[in-house]
Amino acid sequence: MQASQPPPTSRARYFGNDDVSQECKDLLSSLPSEEDWTFGSLCLYQGFWFPSRFLNGILACQNHFQAHSSDILLATNPKSGTTWLKAILFALLYRAKYANSDSQQRHPLLIQNPHDLVPCLELRLFLKQENPDLAAFASPRLLATHLPYTLLPRSVRDSKCKLVYLCRNPKDTFISSWHFANKLKPEEKGQIPLPESLDKFCRGLNAFGPHWDHVLGYHKASSETPEKVLFVMYEEMKEDPRAHLRRLANFLGCPFSEEELRDGTVEGILRMCSFDNLSALEVNKSGNLSTGLEKKWFFRRGEVGDWVNYMSAEMGERIDGAMEEKFYGSGLKF
């Protein structure tokens, strides 16, 4: 009798992807590749470095996703506050549906993880299916992506759908990515060396990077088409969340009424979507996402300036120097 195999680990489930198209296999064999400090093998595709295991989903998304004019896409560099803003956008857009007290008890954010409620196009929906059926999504469809602006499906750029881009201080983004990468790494292999990771990050060798090109693409798009792309700074939103929630509502065409501003609707959304509240929910403390990743991995600290607890001043200056050079003339400062 054959012994049963142990269930795959979260990491094995995440990195395992057998449903790769022949088109993707052929393309991968022709692309430059490097070993990354986060997701293993990276390939250089259309000017950006992507985890090789995600290329299948990226190609399928580019080729088959048809944007609706009412769609709302949250775009981010990985580890830039994505989980927080997914929750905020979901609560904001669908607030009327869950406004009464009975509905509040059953609010999806209390019983489902934000990544399940706002799925990523290329990392989930199109990763396993070349052309998934998205008919079940009610309008407006709220979706997410890590794709750079220039690599978005043509239908996204040509339609009137709206994009919200969340940008975070590169030092905090780097440290958050490093912590996340260590969770993906088998414990017996030890911690990923921070200096080695920093070197690759400053050379642009990171998932969905170079970091600066990702940021600049959306920053440029927001300057040229402000009615379509909203550029949001994580640190500014943390400093004045109420003002930025109203800004988001206005941009998305669902502004708060005077009654909502008086009755605590804004504060209620921010309270429900706060790091402390979301991280304390049982649904976010245990279990895995459909990708195999543990839900608790997405709730580490969420603090501004946390990089100082892990990097020396000299390491921070190295990132600052690299970013200042790349962002020169853009008006972006951190």
TITOR-266560 format. One line per field, with one value per residue: x, y, z of N, C-alpha, C in turn; residue in one letter. Coordinates in steps of 0.001 Angstrom, whole numbers, always signed. Layout:
<recs>
neast = (X|...)
nnorth = (Y|...)
nup = (Z|...)
caeast = (X|...)
canorth = (Y|...)
caup = (Z|...)
ceast = (X|...)
cnorth = (Y|...)
cup = (Z|...)
residuo = (A|...)
</recs>
This chain:
<recs>
neast = (+850|+628|+2190|+521|+883|+2255|+352|+823|+3052|+2418|+4126|+4883|+2429|+1978|+4078|+3819|+2745|+1265|-241|+675|+785|+1709|+2578|+3522|+5622|+7347|+7937|+9176|+11546|+12983|+13492|+15502|+16772|+16905|+17978|+15918|+15414|+13036|+10861|+12110|+12933|+13191|+11927|+12683|+10427|+9044|+10412|+10221|+10755|+9489|+8088|+8712|+6762|+4398|+4082|+2423|-168|+9|+301|-2145|-3957|-3283|-4002|-6702|-8367|-11184|-11948|-14507|-16313|-17131|-15466|-13195|-9885|-7403|-4118|-841|+2591|+3968|+3519|+2926|+927|-1342|-3324|-4669|-5777|-7380|-9391|-10461|-11395|-13316|-15169|-15907|-17025|-19204|-20799|-23477|-24915|-24417|-25329|-27294|-27868|-28184|-26974|-24405|-23506|-23046|-21109|-18995|-16213|-15778|-15871|-14453|-11272|-9563|-8152|-9527|-11938|-11276|-9922|-6765|-5916|-3817|-2444|-4212|-6987|-6497|-4419|-4774|-6708|-7128|-8987|-10986|-14378|-15951|-18440|-19848|-19139|-20397|-21454|-20158|-17177|-14653|-11308|-7873|-4378|-880|+469|+2653|+1914|+2278|+2045|-511|-3619|-4782|-7468|-7960|-6521|-7715|-10376|-12920|-12549|-11531|-8463|-6779|-3834|-1562|+1129|+4102|+6622|+9808|+11698|+10248|+8611|+10495|+11470|+9137|+8668|+10909|+10493|+8190|+9199|+10881|+9029|+8085|+10263|+11769|+12048|+14271|+16321|+17125|+17355|+16903|+19682|+19948|+21599|+22248|+19735|+19025|+20912|+20074|+17498|+18071|+19204|+17095|+16159|+13710|+10505|+8081|+9447|+11783|+11403|+11156|+10419|+7918|+6455|+6792|+5477|+2708|+2506|+3031|+866|-1236|-806|-1229|-3791|-5790|-8438|-8784|-6737|-5793|-3357|-2083|-522|+809|+1786|+697|-1979|-2147|-1599|-3729|-6376|-9163|-9573|-8430|-10021|-12394|-11464|-10949|-13569|-14804|-13316|-14009|-16613|-18581|-19365|-19424|-22446|-23918|-25254|-23992|-21465|-22007|-23093|-21186|-20336|-17967|-15976|-16690|-16066|-13281|-12573|-13402|-11710|-9206|-5793|-5486|-8060|-8620|-6477|-7030|-9246|-10673|-10835|-8682|-6532|-6022|-5761|-5607|-5208|-6695|-4516|-2714|-1158|-595|-3047|-2443|+51|-221|-601|+1420|+2796|+2332|+3188|+4405|+7708|+8946|+11208|+13512|+13962|+15263|+17200|+20371|+21379|+23014|+22253|+19658|+20177|+21315|+19161|+17667|+19374|+19423|+16731|+16334|+17873|+16510|+13937|+14296|+13261|+10609|+9020|+8348|+8763|+10053)
nnorth = (-1196|+2122|+4847|+7737|+10997|+13915|+16954|+19700|+22365|+25842|+27407|+25635|+25209|+27767|+28309|+26264|+25626|+24175|+24602|+25799|+27550|+26603|+28726|+30408|+28853|+28760|+31460|+32027|+30599|+32197|+34573|+36897|+35927|+35951|+35198|+35878|+37660|+37369|+35909|+33730|+32602|+35146|+36738|+38825|+40786|+42767|+44991|+44825|+43050|+39928|+37410|+34173|+32190|+33574|+34538|+33279|+33985|+36732|+37029|+35899|+37650|+40084|+39432|+38698|+39999|+42018|+45194|+46985|+50051|+50871|+49670|+49410|+49586|+48644|+49437|+48464|+48430|+45406|+44850|+47435|+48423|+47251|+45420|+46899|+49061|+47669|+46753|+49222|+50376|+48471|+48642|+51304|+51511|+49749|+50602|+51400|+49071|+47648|+49171|+49188|+48065|+45256|+44277|+45171|+43432|+41258|+42000|+41615|+42063|+41320|+38636|+37625|+37600|+40549|+40056|+38013|+39213|+41265|+40343|+39651|+40310|+39125|+37442|+35726|+35467|+35118|+33378|+30605|+30120|+30730|+32461|+33509|+33355|+36227|+37007|+36847|+38958|+41825|+45033|+48176|+46532|+45601|+45267|+44065|+44730|+44127|+44903|+46921|+50219|+50488|+47907|+47101|+45527|+46311|+47040|+48174|+50563|+51828|+52076|+53706|+53027|+53292|+53878|+53349|+54161|+53103|+54339|+53783|+54670|+53802|+52545|+51416|+49774|+48016|+46729|+45526|+43770|+42162|+40903|+39454|+37799|+36189|+34679|+33088|+31563|+28418|+27480|+26066|+26932|+29321|+32917|+35366|+37109|+40474|+42625|+41608|+41430|+44116|+45167|+44045|+45141|+47871|+47794|+47394|+44869|+43196|+41741|+42643|+44902|+47280|+49123|+51945|+52487|+51333|+52950|+55498|+55167|+55083|+57504|+59360|+58777|+59580|+62292|+63030|+62064|+62765|+62332|+59682|+58177|+57925|+58973|+57900|+58544|+56451|+57208|+59766|+59167|+57646|+59623|+61453|+60015|+60420|+62655|+61660|+59455|+60691|+61951|+59724|+58755|+60851|+60791|+58278|+58613|+58329|+60155|+61192|+61881|+64795|+63952|+61492|+62391|+63524|+61488|+59639|+57767|+57842|+57615|+55118|+53390|+53716|+52800|+50101|+49173|+49508|+48716|+47488|+46466|+44776|+42940|+41642|+40098|+36884|+35611|+36601|+35792|+33115|+30205|+29813|+31675|+31232|+31002|+29666|+30981|+32025|+33756|+35451|+36408|+38761|+40775|+42417|+44833|+47451|+50070|+53440|+54229|+52000|+50809|+51691|+50036|+47863|+48446|+50044|+53528|+54076|+52123|+52923|+55375|+54537|+53468|+55825|+57384|+55977|+56192|+58972|+59652|+58284|+59341|+61956|+65131|+64431|+65314|+63731|+62896|+61387)
nup = (+0|-922|+658|+1861|+485|+2022|+2500|+224|+1057|+1954|+448|-1608|-2876|-3781|-5561|-7343|-10582|-13023|-15228|-17747|-20740|-24103|-25584|-23602|-22531|-24741|-25011|-22548|-22766|-24423|-23183|-21249|-18049|-14449|-11106|-8441|-5295|-4087|-5463|-6645|-9798|-12209|-15155|-17938|-19379|-21795|-20788|-18019|-14929|-14162|-12023|-13141|-12953|-13083|-15615|-17427|-16562|-16926|-19724|-20564|-19371|-20650|-23266|-23198|-21295|-21047|-20527|-18802|-19059|-16603|-14818|-12015|-11212|-8976|-8805|-7976|-6843|-5635|-2121|-1235|+338|-555|+457|+2444|+931|-838|+891|+1745|-683|-1411|+741|+430|-2213|-2140|-75|+257|-51|+2236|+4344|+6420|+9845|+10139|+7817|+8250|+10180|+8619|+6872|+4075|+4460|+7047|+7070|+4965|+3310|+2135|-280|-1443|-1961|-3691|-6307|-7926|-11260|-12993|-11256|-10185|-11360|-14156|-14113|-13860|-15734|-19135|-20220|-18150|-16874|-16075|-15433|-13086|-11505|-10076|-11333|-10307|-11382|-9215|-9271|-9170|-9854|-10458|-12622|-14631|-15937|-18742|-19598|-19226|-20227|-23498|-23612|-21141|-21117|-23261|-22598|-20542|-17960|-14509|-12748|-9729|-8254|-5878|-4152|-2339|+87|-1100|+589|+2735|+1221|+164|+2517|+3460|+1355|+1605|+4086|+3411|+1424|+2942|+4311|+2295|+1786|+2460|+5856|+6763|+5204|+6113|+6732|+4167|+2918|+3787|+2691|+119|-1061|-1057|-2827|-5268|-5475|-5739|-8206|-9766|-9946|-9157|-8349|-10700|-11215|-12774|-9719|-9809|-12467|-12577|-10783|-11997|-14437|-13826|-12508|-14508|-16196|-14560|-14468|-17092|-17683|-15530|-14922|-15278|-14023|-10725|-8538|-5581|-2487|-88|+2470|+2792|+2832|+5143|+6979|+6757|+6570|+6340|+4637|+2302|+1785|+1081|-1184|-2829|-3084|-4497|-6887|-7900|-8501|-6596|-4448|-974|+683|+2261|+4518|+5014|+5670|+8071|+9639|+10391|+8530|+7011|+8993|+9959|+7845|+7709|+10235|+10182|+8194|+9212|+10085|+12586|+13090|+10863|+10979|+13327|+12898|+12747|+10280|+8931|+10373|+10267|+8132|+4494|+1424|-1862|-3458|-1960|-149|+3224|+5044|+7184|+6582|+5218|+6954|+8592|+9797|+8752|+9127|+8794|+7931|+8995|+8060|+9321|+11428|+10486|+8582|+8142|+8397|+6241|+4378|+3897|+2711|+371|-1097|-1265|-2825|-5253|-6009|-6130|-8316|-10394|-10209|-10785|-11792|-12010|-9996|-7900|-4535|-1555)
caeast = (+0|+1478|+1993|-64|+1826|+1827|-194|+1857|+3183|+1916|+5085|+4811|+1185|+2095|+5019|+3454|+1818|+1473|-1101|+1401|+523|+2881|+3026|+4300|+6856|+8212|+8395|+10103|+12844|+13668|+13646|+16564|+16292|+17779|+17455|+15429|+15471|+11675|+10024|+12884|+13342|+12542|+12183|+12549|+9376|+8606|+11101|+10017|+11077|+8326|+8277|+8435|+5538|+3238|+4044|+1246|-1304|+212|-22|-3580|-4627|-3054|-4661|-8126|-9204|-11946|-12363|-15767|-16122|-17438|-14486|-12239|-8701|-6381|-2788|+207|+3774|+3759|+3884|+2816|-304|-2413|-4395|-5407|-6582|-8434|-10479|-11069|-12155|-14500|-16125|-16354|-17863|-20420|-21276|-24942|-25434|-24236|-25479|-28101|-27180|-28159|-25961|-23087|-23108|-22666|-20266|-17993|-14863|-15687|-15863|-13599|-10037|-9624|-7629|-10589|-12995|-10752|-8888|-5767|-6127|-2778|-1931|-5264|-8071|-6006|-3262|-5168|-7600|-6704|-10034|-11988|-15695|-16059|-19832|-20393|-18782|-21398|-20931|-18843|-16243|-13454|-10257|-6534|-3269|+477|+1098|+3026|+902|+2489|+1750|-1926|-4342|-5174|-8838|-7931|-6050|-8615|-11722|-13076|-12432|-10669|-7378|-6226|-2474|-1045|+2594|+4637|+8056|+10555|+12403|+9263|+8197|+11572|+11507|+7931|+8901|+11933|+9821|+7287|+10040|+11364|+7939|+8005|+11474|+11773|+12708|+15565|+17340|+17535|+16866|+17519|+20605|+19394|+22437|+22117|+18413|+19093|+21682|+19240|+16410|+18614|+19502|+15828|+15907|+12697|+9257|+7322|+10326|+12298|+10434|+10967|+9689|+6527|+5874|+6781|+4480|+1392|+2579|+2903|-509|-2137|-596|-1783|-5230|-6181|-9802|-8750|-5766|-5566|-2097|-2251|+657|+472|+2101|-267|-3269|-2057|-1581|-5059|-7209|-10515|-9519|-8120|-11182|-13307|-10854|-11215|-14996|-15069|-12694|-14728|-17980|-19535|-19023|-20213|-23487|-23778|-25724|-22940|-20367|-22427|-23528|-20072|-20076|-16540|-15222|-17012|-15277|-11871|-12432|-13508|-10581|-7931|-4892|-5772|-9304|-8501|-5526|-7578|-10350|-10291|-10698|-7375|-5489|-5787|-6174|-4871|-5909|-6756|-3167|-1908|-457|-1287|-3682|-1784|+1263|-518|-831|+2624|+2796|+1644|+3598|+5277|+9050|+9380|+12504|+14624|+14159|+15940|+18299|+21215|+21196|+23733|+21429|+18549|+20707|+21553|+17877|+17332|+20198|+18965|+15426|+16466|+18377|+15491|+12742|+14685|+12429|+9209|+8270|+8091|+9713|+9621)
canorth = (+0|+3315|+5836|+8988|+12109|+15039|+18053|+20669|+23539|+27079|+27834|+24726|+25493|+29081|+28280|+25226|+26050|+23259|+24976|+26799|+27382|+26409|+30079|+30901|+28072|+29206|+32817|+31960|+30089|+33225|+35796|+36952|+35524|+36180|+34700|+36974|+37460|+37214|+34881|+32748|+32983|+36283|+36888|+40208|+40816|+44122|+45994|+44640|+41731|+39242|+36014|+33326|+31421|+34420|+35020|+32701|+34824|+38053|+36927|+35663|+38899|+41046|+39001|+38372|+40804|+43085|+46150|+47707|+51465|+51061|+48952|+50121|+48753|+49082|+49041|+48700|+47611|+44500|+45271|+48893|+48758|+46730|+44808|+47981|+49827|+46778|+46801|+50553|+50548|+47601|+49232|+52575|+51329|+48986|+51006|+51465|+47704|+47133|+50342|+48989|+47355|+43816|+44024|+45406|+42204|+40274|+42675|+40683|+42275|+40681|+37179|+37264|+38360|+41528|+39527|+37206|+40124|+42074|+39457|+40182|+39794|+38246|+36508|+34802|+35183|+34645|+32505|+29213|+30048|+31673|+33462|+33183|+33983|+37244|+37454|+36864|+40212|+42875|+46341|+48253|+45473|+46076|+44281|+44547|+44305|+44631|+45181|+48306|+50876|+50231|+46505|+46817|+45141|+47446|+47453|+49013|+51899|+52423|+52258|+54786|+52495|+54121|+53215|+53964|+53655|+53378|+54396|+53800|+54936|+52623|+51853|+50575|+48749|+47026|+45943|+44699|+42698|+41273|+40074|+38545|+36806|+35250|+33754|+32152|+30753|+27332|+27897|+25406|+27618|+30542|+34209|+35939|+38201|+41790|+43401|+41050|+41839|+45561|+45383|+43718|+46113|+49134|+47587|+47198|+43440|+42756|+41369|+43734|+46065|+48155|+49815|+53328|+52516|+51013|+54153|+56593|+54912|+55511|+58928|+60058|+58588|+60382|+63691|+63245|+61746|+62734|+61840|+58227|+57574|+58668|+58589|+58070|+58261|+55682|+57975|+60859|+58578|+57274|+60848|+62065|+59050|+60931|+63500|+60845|+58625|+61566|+62142|+58495|+58703|+61826|+60308|+57099|+58974|+57966|+61055|+61095|+62891|+65580|+63106|+60513|+63090|+63829|+60334|+58768|+56751|+57884|+57066|+53702|+52685|+53732|+51963|+48700|+48833|+49801|+47569|+46807|+45707|+43702|+41926|+40933|+39247|+35475|+35223|+37039|+35262|+31697|+29723|+30232|+32155|+30217|+30887|+28854|+31822|+32190|+35075|+36291|+36998|+40067|+41732|+42415|+46019|+48537|+51357|+54315|+54372|+50768|+50395|+52046|+48939|+46757|+48914|+51131|+54795|+53980|+51335|+53789|+56387|+53917|+53455|+57217|+57843|+55328|+56731|+60381|+59680|+57812|+60183|+63352|+65864|+63966|+65950|+62752|+62895|+60527)
caup = (+0|-1064|+1715|+1384|+441|+2853|+1703|-142|+1907|+1347|-563|-2756|-3589|-4417|-6672|-8294|-11628|-14150|-16353|-18529|-22168|-24945|-25934|-22464|-22467|-25833|-24707|-21415|-23216|-25204|-22402|-20238|-16730|-13298|-9843|-7626|-3851|-3576|-6079|-7390|-11142|-12863|-16584|-18397|-20401|-22144|-19980|-16582|-14396|-13616|-11622|-14302|-12758|-13324|-16996|-18073|-16211|-17518|-21141|-20707|-19019|-21734|-24497|-23119|-20403|-21675|-19505|-18924|-18736|-15184|-13997|-11177|-10996|-8029|-9282|-6982|-6713|-4508|-763|-1129|+1033|-1390|+1244|+3091|-13|-1337|+1866|+1722|-1921|-1361|+1677|-138|-3398|-1869|+1242|+306|+34|+3596|+5201|+7631|+10926|+9879|+6793|+8839|+10854|+7600|+5880|+3532|+5002|+8354|+6912|+3838|+3180|+1047|-1538|-2048|-2401|-4808|-6854|-8855|-12615|-13546|-10252|-9765|-12294|-15451|-13940|-14073|-16890|-20166|-20408|-17135|-16950|-15032|-15435|-11720|-10850|-10242|-11733|-10938|-11016|-8513|-9517|-8816|-10713|-10199|-13914|-14949|-16770|-20168|-19898|-19004|-21436|-24330|-23301|-19939|-21482|-24244|-22051|-19566|-16602|-13671|-12043|-8521|-8039|-4533|-4124|-979|+201|-1558|+1682|+3414|+257|+104|+3749|+3482|+377|+2165|+5093|+2712|+750|+3953|+4622|+1180|+1763|+3443|+7092|+6947|+4399|+6805|+6278|+2959|+3289|+3478|+1756|-1233|-1550|-1291|-4046|-6429|-5529|-6254|-9621|-10460|-10082|-8199|-9015|-11313|-11263|-11729|-8878|-10242|-13735|-12241|-10193|-12963|-15469|-13346|-12181|-15796|-16673|-13735|-14850|-18431|-17685|-14118|-14782|-15413|-13118|-9477|-7902|-4137|-1680|+1111|+3673|+2905|+3202|+6553|+7778|+6745|+5851|+6065|+3448|+1132|+1492|+333|-2509|-3567|-3385|-5561|-8123|-8389|-8854|-5536|-3342|+245|+838|+3487|+5617|+5306|+6324|+9438|+10436|+10750|+7505|+6662|+10117|+10045|+6829|+8122|+11424|+9773|+7326|+9860|+10234|+13850|+12994|+9874|+11419|+14483|+12473|+12654|+8875|+8450|+11251|+10004|+6822|+3306|+237|-2918|-4017|-1061|+824|+4487|+5137|+8192|+6019|+4630|+8032|+9416|+10655|+8058|+9681|+8011|+8485|+9672|+7510|+10218|+12376|+9820|+7739|+8649|+7690|+4960|+3461|+3505|+1795|-928|-1803|-1561|-3946|-6484|-6374|-6506|-9694|-11319|-10143|-11030|-12759|-12018|-8919|-6857|-3420|-460)
ceast = (+886|+1146|+1424|+966|+1336|+1282|+904|+1883|+2611|+2829|+4996|+3557|+1289|+2972|+4696|+2442|+2086|+694|-468|+1193|+1829|+3463|+3929|+5634|+7845|+8794|+9429|+11498|+13650|+13981|+14857|+15990|+17353|+17142|+17121|+15571|+14084|+10970|+10808|+13293|+12502|+12863|+11920|+11602|+8889|+9147|+10958|+10332|+9852|+8710|+7853|+7117|+4278|+3095|+2818|+4|-1211|-163|-1523|-4371|-4484|-3877|-6179|-8973|-9863|-12500|-13729|-15533|-16377|-16431|-13627|-11097|-7779|-5046|-1753|+1468|+3495|+4272|+3892|+1565|-1535|-3596|-5292|-6321|-7643|-9644|-11209|-11917|-13414|-15566|-16720|-17363|-19204|-21048|-22798|-25554|-25384|-24419|-26267|-27395|-27113|-27077|-24564|-22586|-22583|-21733|-19175|-16600|-14676|-15559|-15020|-12372|-10143|-9131|-8614|-11687|-12570|-9607|-7978|-5941|-5093|-2280|-2975|-6246|-7585|-4846|-3596|-6079|-7206|-7719|-11176|-13297|-15846|-17488|-20412|-20082|-19844|-20720|-21158|-17928|-15007|-12405|-8897|-5506|-1961|+1157|+1497|+2013|+1053|+2176|+298|-2586|-4809|-6560|-8899|-7547|-6991|-10008|-11742|-12999|-11419|-9640|-6961|-4864|-1989|+471|+3072|+6128|+8856|+11257|+11451|+8759|+9223|+11572|+10286|+8078|+9894|+11324|+8925|+8078|+10561|+10289|+7773|+9170|+11388|+12594|+14100|+16685|+17767|+16998|+17617|+18436|+20063|+20277|+22323|+20789|+18404|+19828|+20825|+18096|+16887|+19039|+18238|+15401|+14980|+11395|+8455|+8142|+10996|+11209|+10129|+10191|+8212|+5822|+5730|+5734|+3103|+1375|+2398|+1460|-1481|-2012|-1272|-3288|-5734|-7604|-9873|-7856|-5551|-4330|-2193|-956|+228|+657|+1099|-1632|-3279|-2150|-2966|-6021|-8593|-10531|-9280|-9245|-12209|-12779|-11106|-12672|-15354|-14531|-13497|-16185|-19020|-19261|-19945|-21243|-23234|-24219|-24658|-21768|-20694|-22640|-22422|-19769|-18592|-15709|-15465|-16217|-13819|-11622|-12456|-12285|-9230|-7106|-5236|-7018|-9165|-7591|-6048|-8720|-9875|-10050|-9337|-6215|-5143|-6256|-5363|-5789|-5938|-5393|-2272|-1182|-1283|-1807|-2949|-520|+1036|-806|+374|+2636|+2050|+2013|+4506|+6632|+9586|+10763|+13662|+14909|+14964|+17151|+19093|+20913|+21857|+22925|+20238|+18983|+20971|+20264|+17488|+18097|+19741|+17650|+15505|+16945|+17277|+14269|+13041|+13805|+10970|+8355|+7968|+9177|+9148|+10310)
cnorth = (+1246|+4322|+7120|+10101|+13232|+16154|+19059|+21840|+24752|+27523|+26957|+24981|+26790|+29019|+27197|+25730|+25214|+23669|+26090|+26524|+27178|+27755|+30626|+30164|+28529|+30584|+32803|+31525|+31144|+34490|+35743|+36587|+35781|+35516|+35886|+36650|+37260|+35984|+33835|+33296|+34143|+36266|+38335|+40242|+42248|+45166|+45853|+43198|+41116|+37855|+35097|+32584|+32233|+34844|+34493|+33567|+36213|+38040|+36769|+36931|+39928|+40708|+38925|+39257|+41947|+44006|+46734|+49155|+51749|+50385|+49905|+49171|+49408|+48542|+49396|+47934|+46639|+45099|+46786|+49337|+48243|+46206|+45870|+48699|+48961|+46839|+48136|+50744|+49692|+48215|+50524|+52365|+50688|+49366|+51037|+50083|+47166|+48236|+50059|+48067|+45856|+43463|+44204|+44162|+41175|+40877|+41720|+40843|+41657|+39171|+36699|+38157|+39346|+40990|+38580|+38089|+40960|+41290|+40150|+39518|+38741|+37199|+35495|+34471|+34575|+33671|+31049|+29025|+31113|+32789|+33182|+33939|+34946|+37763|+37578|+38167|+41270|+44178|+47345|+47120|+46097|+44977|+44895|+44034|+44860|+45008|+46646|+48904|+50524|+48792|+46136|+46365|+46380|+47957|+48345|+50438|+52602|+52716|+53438|+54275|+53323|+53282|+54036|+53326|+54075|+53259|+54542|+54115|+53684|+51857|+50930|+49462|+47633|+46130|+45031|+43517|+41676|+40344|+39031|+37434|+35766|+34264|+32708|+31172|+29625|+27712|+27295|+26083|+28949|+31801|+34689|+37092|+39558|+42583|+42915|+41468|+43321|+45869|+45130|+44727|+47426|+49028|+47335|+45760|+42972|+42500|+42599|+45025|+46221|+48960|+51203|+53408|+52212|+52259|+55259|+56401|+55398|+56991|+59766|+59971|+59447|+61869|+64005|+63013|+61642|+62250|+60315|+57550|+58481|+58112|+58919|+57695|+57601|+56516|+59117|+60338|+58150|+58515|+61483|+61159|+59575|+61766|+62657|+59882|+59439|+61819|+60920|+58428|+59664|+61334|+59166|+57377|+58554|+58825|+60850|+62216|+63670|+64764|+62086|+61161|+63400|+62575|+59323|+57676|+56683|+57231|+55559|+52868|+52597|+52843|+50468|+48256|+49135|+48537|+46780|+45945|+44524|+42582|+41106|+39990|+37813|+35058|+35608|+36502|+33806|+31319|+30318|+30846|+31036|+30009|+29987|+29662|+31968|+33630|+36005|+36941|+38413|+41135|+41703|+43614|+47188|+49919|+52138|+54408|+53142|+50311|+50674|+50934|+47785|+47186|+50005|+52398|+54749|+53182|+52156|+54840|+55804|+53846|+54873|+57723|+57263|+55937|+58193|+60518|+59321|+58725|+61648|+63986|+65474|+64694|+65003|+62819|+62030|+60963)
cup = (+0|+25|+1130|+1459|+1335|+1979|+1379|+818|+1189|+220|-1806|-3576|-4360|-5663|-7693|-9303|-12867|-15388|-17179|-20009|-22927|-25358|-24842|-22360|-23533|-25538|-23587|-21842|-23963|-24406|-21481|-18876|-15670|-12085|-8956|-6146|-3265|-4139|-6864|-8742|-11674|-14345|-16975|-19584|-20592|-21167|-18484|-16188|-13731|-13118|-12763|-14175|-13032|-14784|-17735|-17817|-16821|-18991|-21364|-20415|-20136|-22973|-24403|-22212|-21172|-20589|-19835|-18517|-17258|-14259|-13175|-10878|-9983|-8519|-8219|-7341|-5571|-3194|-595|-382|+313|-578|+1873|+2094|-700|-406|+1806|+472|-1929|-460|+1128|-1268|-3088|-532|+1334|+505|+1453|+4637|+6474|+8619|+10689|+8872|+7345|+9562|+9866|+6560|+5400|+4117|+6383|+8248|+5731|+3809|+2008|-300|-2219|-2611|-3603|-5443|-7855|-10223|-12998|-12554|-9805|-10888|-13603|-15330|-14264|-15276|-17898|-20361|-19427|-17341|-15778|-14893|-14034|-10988|-11147|-10644|-10604|-10455|-10379|-8581|-9187|-9813|-10179|-11514|-14041|-15920|-18246|-20565|-19618|-20299|-22196|-23960|-22065|-20309|-22453|-23699|-21079|-18128|-15824|-12936|-10837|-8292|-6662|-4533|-2692|-1000|-173|-442|+2441|+2497|+194|+1339|+3856|+2522|+918|+3222|+4427|+2024|+1736|+4385|+3522|+1168|+2803|+4671|+7247|+6152|+5015|+6155|+5044|+3380|+2851|+2509|+312|-1858|-1903|-2587|-5289|-6587|-6143|-7713|-10433|-10587|-8955|-8955|-9432|-11383|-12609|-11004|-9436|-11562|-13520|-11723|-11235|-14053|-15056|-12982|-13444|-16304|-15870|-14064|-16174|-18487|-16247|-13888|-14824|-14381|-11909|-8801|-6421|-3418|-375|+2374|+3878|+3325|+4663|+7454|+7867|+5981|+5492|+4787|+2194|+789|+714|-1083|-3394|-3998|-4526|-6903|-8735|-8707|-7844|-4303|-2142|+274|+2133|+4698|+6017|+6031|+7777|+10281|+10745|+9741|+7165|+7754|+10253|+9064|+7259|+9331|+11040|+8979|+7951|+10005|+11493|+13743|+12042|+10366|+12593|+14107|+12296|+11210|+8309|+9294|+10952|+8609|+5693|+2264|-799|-3575|-3185|-7|+2091|+4619|+6102|+7663|+5494|+5682|+8973|+10354|+10009|+8536|+8727|+8696|+9189|+9200|+8464|+11224|+11779|+8993|+8436|+7859|+6322|+3930|+2973|+2504|+410|-1747|-2195|-2781|-5261|-6944|-6801|-7937|-10693|-11358|-10453|-12118|-12758|-10999|-7772|-5797|-2301|+835)
residuo = (M|Q|A|S|Q|P|P|P|T|S|R|A|R|Y|F|G|N|D|D|V|S|Q|E|C|K|D|L|L|S|S|L|P|S|E|E|D|W|T|F|G|S|L|C|L|Y|Q|G|F|W|F|P|S|R|F|L|N|G|I|L|A|C|Q|N|H|F|Q|A|H|S|S|D|I|L|L|A|T|N|P|K|S|G|T|T|W|L|K|A|I|L|F|A|L|L|Y|R|A|K|Y|A|N|S|D|S|Q|Q|R|H|P|L|L|I|Q|N|P|H|D|L|V|P|C|L|E|L|R|L|F|L|K|Q|E|N|P|D|L|A|A|F|A|S|P|R|L|L|A|T|H|L|P|Y|T|L|L|P|R|S|V|R|D|S|K|C|K|L|V|Y|L|C|R|N|P|K|D|T|F|I|S|S|W|H|F|A|N|K|L|K|P|E|E|K|G|Q|I|P|L|P|E|S|L|D|K|F|C|R|G|L|N|A|F|G|P|H|W|D|H|V|L|G|Y|H|K|A|S|S|E|T|P|E|K|V|L|F|V|M|Y|E|E|M|K|E|D|P|R|A|H|L|R|R|L|A|N|F|L|G|C|P|F|S|E|E|E|L|R|D|G|T|V|E|G|I|L|R|M|C|S|F|D|N|L|S|A|L|E|V|N|K|S|G|N|L|S|T|G|L|E|K|K|W|F|F|R|R|G|E|V|G|D|W|V|N|Y|M|S|A|E|M|G|E|R|I|D|G|A|M|E|E|K|F|Y|G|S|G|L|K|F)
</recs>
